[in-house]
Amino acid sequence: MSEGPSDHVEEREPRSPASTPASSRAAARARIEQQHTWVDLQVQQAIARGDFDDLPGAGKPIPDLGETHDPNWWVKKLIEREHVVVLPASIQLRKEDADLDDRLDGLTREAEVRREVDDFNQRVIAARYGLPEGPPLVTMPRDVDATVAAWADRRRTRLASRDRGATPRVVPRRRWWWAPRGDSPGTR
């Protein structure tokens, strides 16, 4: 008779009692049951070393303890801690419109001023065409050319008043190694 695939029996080594599934489950259960004592031991050792002595809020009552549960408590704490201002678009744009000239005065190039005013106008237009939230939007887009002209006038006035009160600027002598390319001393 020939041996068929079903006749071949593989011999396995007998398992040790510690490696059976039941014994490994029992060992895991014993570790879990003893884990709390290990954690307690670690905490007691940390207290003895003084690891918890200088924690913020030590000796103070826990804030908001005992009040009703608010599911958005973490968002409110984040807003409070990070000083996040969440305003409806209409109020935010009104506030930005009031502060825009001061922000523009901090810029030095006309291209930057135009980019800021264009960005502001795009947000105003997007808020006008979007669903209204909060109070009505009364902020209008700004005329870019008029805003840039007003910025240039304010800048000229600031620079003139600064120059009147400052000492004359000394222009350093131009050295031969400062010459632009193609204008070296040997090519003159």
Disulfide bonds with the S-S distance in Angstrom:
none
